[in-house]
């Protein structure tokens, strides 16, 4: 099967969050399936263009028309991909290659990714890649199924399109003038995109794609409710017949405590007791915490944003530190209120709290490996990858039972049996605190039970192989319509 995967980011080339991780692992997992030919198309950001680790060759140069604009589009092929996935970069200095800083956040983001969406279709036409299936992701490529139907059916008469929602909160809004000025689509597509007297490209993708997926089974159900859907609950409810949840995996070659080069000691599910103890001691020294092997080390690697449940931790942290013998280590950057809170908490409890307000992938790996308990009280979580990373390294998660956290971390009892971690159902600080204390008490009072839970976590299959097979089943379903 010929599969085109279109996205605004993909590790290791460019990454801002979980989408980048998925776009590193999913195309590779699909390529490993016999008979598949996978093409990944990404923007040619400045950080990619100037990185000598990613040599490319210029394949072709074309012009992409966007409304009244005629924009240059260079097509560059990555030369050193070893897993068989073909990678093409869309080059345009005005939109991508000439800008430094974050991937997103420019005032013309809507126009930039409208260009990218159309360019992807033009690029496939130019290089003669006629996919059986296009899989596009989040609002940045939401215009692909709309444009495919409006302009490219002659080039791709039998191509089916799957649209995947990684986070419904970001929908790609623009004012109504965007339709004529930037898109210049046929008028019959106005109502496909229009919502609340504005343009919503995610709505357009939901209505235009052959199938809509999201990144966990529970999140697919939650999107039917206003609390989670950010205004799209009615649109998604009407599309329920074509909405499916597929829980993400993680790259088990990258996240592997037996081989991770960032760790001072390596271990697996049979040797984790000694291995994690070495990593924990080194981690405590690295972040300035006392080396106390029998004190439970609670950890978080996260964006410091409200929907990550940090308000619950802020409310509970001092009580927890005063009532329990424990340590807390936070790694991340984000909203100033949370950066300030954890910096202040570290000053109040210098021997109990370490706050690393930075972005450090190596330290993140050491935290996953050296921690005992991983905190993830997210208010909502489409899938979440950190909880699976933590379990892969033998760190027991405490999670709010929502979205992908519900699917990947079934709750265990007070003895650590019957599940993979500690969960709480209602989003409030008291229930969160209770779940954390249950984890601490198991660690303190029943170390063998805690270790058995760690072992169970480590032997779970969180790879992309099963999700990739589910994607293939849906691709087959679309092609047989």
SVG drawing of the C-alpha trace seen along z (x, -y; Angstrom):
<svg xmlns="http://www.w3.org/2000/svg" viewBox="-25 -39 52 50">
<polyline fill="none" stroke="black" stroke-width="0.4" points="0.0,0.0 1.3,-3.5 0.8,-5.8 1.5,-9.5 1.9,-10.9 1.6,-14.7 2.5,-16.7 3.8,-20.1 6.5,-18.4 8.3,-15.2 11.2,-14.1 14.1,-14.1 14.0,-16.9 11.6,-19.3 9.6,-18.7 7.5,-20.8 5.5,-18.1 3.9,-14.7 2.9,-15.1 6.7,-15.2 7.2,-11.9 4.3,-10.3 5.6,-11.4 9.0,-9.8 7.6,-6.4 4.3,-5.9 5.7,-6.2 8.5,-3.8 6.1,-1.3 3.9,-1.4 7.0,-1.0 7.9,2.2 4.7,3.8 5.4,5.9 4.1,4.3 3.9,0.7 5.6,-2.3 5.5,-5.3 6.2,-8.9 6.5,-11.5 6.2,-15.2 7.3,-18.0 8.0,-21.7 11.7,-22.6 12.2,-24.7 15.4,-26.7 16.5,-24.4 16.3,-21.4 17.8,-23.2 20.9,-24.3 21.5,-21.0 24.3,-19.0 22.9,-15.8 20.1,-15.9 21.6,-16.0 19.1,-16.5 19.0,-16.7 16.8,-19.1 14.3,-17.0 12.3,-19.7 11.1,-23.3 7.4,-24.2 5.0,-27.1 2.1,-26.7 -0.8,-29.1 -2.6,-30.2 -5.4,-32.6 -3.8,-35.5 -0.3,-34.4 2.2,-32.4 4.7,-30.9 8.0,-29.1 8.1,-25.5 11.3,-23.5 11.1,-19.8 14.0,-18.3 14.6,-14.6 16.3,-13.4 19.4,-11.4 20.2,-9.4 17.0,-7.8 17.7,-4.2 14.3,-2.6 12.9,-2.8 10.6,-5.8 10.9,-8.4 11.1,-11.9 10.4,-15.0 10.7,-18.6 8.6,-21.5 11.0,-24.4 9.8,-28.0 11.9,-30.6 9.1,-33.1 6.9,-30.6 9.5,-28.2 13.1,-28.4 13.8,-32.0 12.4,-32.0 14.1,-31.2 12.4,-30.4 9.4,-28.1 7.6,-26.2 4.3,-27.8 3.2,-31.2 3.6,-33.5 0.8,-35.8 0.4,-34.2 0.3,-30.6 -3.0,-30.0 -1.6,-31.1 1.7,-29.3 0.0,-25.9 -2.6,-26.5 0.3,-26.8 1.9,-23.7 -1.4,-21.7 -1.7,-22.6 2.0,-22.2 1.9,-18.6 -0.7,-17.7 1.3,-19.5 4.5,-17.8 3.0,-14.3 1.7,-15.2 5.1,-16.5 7.1,-13.5 4.5,-11.0 3.6,-9.6 -0.1,-8.6 -1.0,-7.4 -3.7,-4.9 -4.1,-6.7 -3.2,-10.1 -2.9,-10.4 -2.8,-14.0 -2.5,-15.4 -4.0,-18.2 -5.1,-21.7 -1.9,-22.4 -2.8,-19.8 -6.6,-20.0 -7.1,-21.6 -5.6,-18.6 -8.9,-16.6 -10.8,-19.8 -8.3,-20.7 -8.0,-17.0 -11.7,-17.0 -11.8,-20.5 -8.8,-20.5 -6.9,-17.2 -9.3,-14.4 -8.1,-14.2 -4.5,-13.6 -5.6,-11.3 -8.9,-9.8 -9.0,-6.9 -7.0,-8.3 -8.6,-8.1 -7.9,-10.5 -7.7,-9.9 -7.6,-12.9 -6.1,-12.5 -6.8,-14.8 -4.0,-14.9 -5.4,-17.8 -8.8,-19.2 -8.0,-22.4 -6.0,-23.8 -8.4,-24.0 -7.0,-26.5 -9.4,-29.4 -9.3,-32.3 -11.6,-35.2 -14.1,-34.8 -11.9,-36.7 -9.4,-33.9 -11.7,-31.8 -11.5,-34.1 -8.2,-35.9 -6.0,-32.9 -7.8,-29.7 -9.9,-30.8 -11.7,-27.5 -14.9,-26.9 -17.8,-28.6 -19.5,-25.3 -16.8,-24.7 -17.5,-27.8 -20.1,-26.0 -17.7,-23.1 -15.2,-25.5 -17.5,-28.1 -18.3,-28.0 -19.5,-30.8 -18.9,-33.4 -15.3,-32.3 -13.2,-29.7 -12.4,-26.5 -10.1,-24.2 -10.4,-21.3 -14.2,-21.4 -13.5,-21.3 -11.2,-18.2 -13.8,-16.4 -16.5,-16.9 -14.2,-16.2 -12.1,-13.2 -13.1,-9.6 -12.2,-8.7 -11.4,-10.7 -9.2,-9.2 -7.8,-10.4 -5.1,-9.2 -6.9,-7.0 -10.2,-5.2 -11.3,-7.1 -10.5,-10.5 -12.7,-9.6 -15.6,-9.0 -14.8,-12.2 -14.9,-14.3 -18.7,-13.8 -19.0,-16.0 -18.7,-19.8 -16.3,-19.6 -13.6,-18.1 -14.5,-19.1 -13.8,-22.9 -16.9,-23.7 -16.7,-20.8 -18.8,-18.3 -21.8,-18.7 -19.6,-18.4 -17.9,-15.3 -21.1,-13.7 -22.5,-14.0 -19.3,-12.4 -19.3,-9.6 -19.8,-7.0 -16.4,-7.7 -14.5,-8.6 -12.2,-6.0 -9.6,-6.1 -6.2,-4.4 -4.0,-4.7 -0.5,-5.9 2.6,-3.9 6.1,-5.0 9.4,-4.4 10.7,-1.5 14.1,-1.7 14.6,-5.3 13.0,-4.9 14.9,-1.8 16.6,-1.8 18.9,1.0 20.5,-1.2 19.6,-4.8 22.9,-6.7 21.7,-9.4 21.7,-7.1 24.7,-6.5 23.7,-2.8 21.5,-0.5 19.0,2.1 16.0,4.1 12.9,5.7 15.1,8.4 17.8,6.1 15.9,2.9 16.3,2.9 20.0,2.4 20.0,0.4 17.4,-2.1 19.1,-2.6 22.3,-3.7 20.4,-6.1 18.4,-7.5 21.5,-8.2 23.2,-9.9 20.0,-11.9 19.6,-13.1 23.2,-14.3 22.8,-16.0 19.7,-18.0 20.9,-18.8 18.8,-16.5 20.1,-14.4 21.0,-10.9 18.4,-9.0 17.7,-5.6 14.7,-4.8 12.9,-8.1 10.4,-7.9 11.3,-10.3 8.2,-11.7 8.9,-13.2 7.3,-15.1 8.5,-15.9 6.0,-18.2 5.0,-21.5 4.1,-23.8 0.5,-24.4 -2.8,-24.4 -4.3,-21.5 -1.5,-19.3 -3.1,-19.3 -0.5,-21.4 -3.1,-23.4 -3.8,-20.1 -0.1,-19.7 0.3,-23.3 -2.7,-23.0 -1.4,-19.7 2.4,-20.0 3.0,-21.6 0.6,-19.3 2.2,-16.3 5.8,-17.4 4.9,-18.1 2.9,-14.9 5.1,-12.4 8.8,-11.6 9.3,-12.1 11.1,-14.2 9.7,-16.0 11.6,-16.7 10.0,-18.8 11.4,-19.4 9.8,-21.7 9.0,-25.2 5.8,-27.0 3.4,-29.4 5.1,-31.8 2.8,-31.2 3.9,-27.5 7.5,-28.3 7.4,-30.7 5.5,-28.3 7.9,-25.5 10.9,-27.8 9.5,-29.1 8.7,-25.6 12.3,-24.6 13.4,-27.5 11.0,-26.5 12.0,-22.8 15.6,-22.8 16.2,-19.2 12.9,-17.9 12.2,-19.7 14.2,-20.3 12.7,-22.5 14.5,-22.4 12.9,-25.1 14.5,-24.1 14.2,-21.8 16.8,-18.9 16.1,-15.6 19.0,-13.9 17.8,-14.9 14.3,-13.8 15.6,-10.3 17.4,-10.3 14.2,-11.4 12.1,-8.7 14.7,-6.2 15.7,-7.5 12.2,-8.4 10.1,-6.1 6.6,-7.6 5.6,-9.6 2.9,-12.3 0.5,-13.0 -2.7,-14.5 -3.7,-16.1 -7.1,-17.7 -7.5,-16.2 -5.0,-14.1 -5.8,-13.0 -3.2,-10.2 -0.1,-11.1 3.3,-9.6 5.1,-10.4 3.2,-7.8 4.2,-5.1 7.8,-6.4 7.8,-6.3 6.5,-2.7 9.0,-1.6 11.7,-2.8 10.0,-1.2 8.6,-4.4 5.1,-3.9 2.5,-6.4 -0.2,-8.3 -2.7,-9.6 -6.1,-11.2 -8.3,-8.6 -9.0,-10.6 -8.3,-10.1 -5.3,-8.1 -4.3,-7.9 -7.4,-5.9 -6.5,-3.5 -2.8,-3.0 -2.9,-3.1 -5.6,-0.8 -5.8,-1.4 -4.3,1.0 -5.3,1.6 -3.5,0.6 -1.2,3.6 -0.2,2.7 -2.2,5.5 -4.8,5.5 -3.4,2.6 -0.4,0.6 -0.6,-2.5 -2.6,-4.6 -5.5,-6.6 -8.1,-9.1 -11.5,-9.6 -12.6,-13.1 -10.5,-16.1 -9.9,-17.5 -6.8,-18.0 -8.1,-15.7 -8.5,-12.7 -5.1,-13.4 -3.4,-13.6 -5.0,-10.4 -3.7,-8.6 -0.2,-9.9 -0.3,-8.8 -1.4,-5.3 1.6,-5.1 4.0,-6.4 2.6,-4.0 3.0,-1.0 6.6,-2.1 7.3,-2.6 5.3,0.3 5.4,3.0 8.6,2.6 8.2,6.0 4.7,5.2 6.0,1.9 8.8,3.7 6.3,6.2 4.2,3.3 7.4,1.8 8.2,5.1 4.7,5.4 4.9,1.9 8.3,2.6 7.1,5.7 4.1,4.0 4.1,3.7 3.9,0.0 5.5,0.2 4.0,-1.1 3.5,2.3 -0.1,2.8 -1.3,-0.7 0.2,-0.5 -1.8,2.7 -4.9,0.8 -4.1,-2.0 -3.7,0.6 -7.1,2.1 -8.7,-1.3 -6.8,-2.0 -8.1,1.3 -11.6,0.4 -11.4,-3.0 -10.1,-1.4 -12.8,1.2 -15.6,-1.4"/>
</svg>
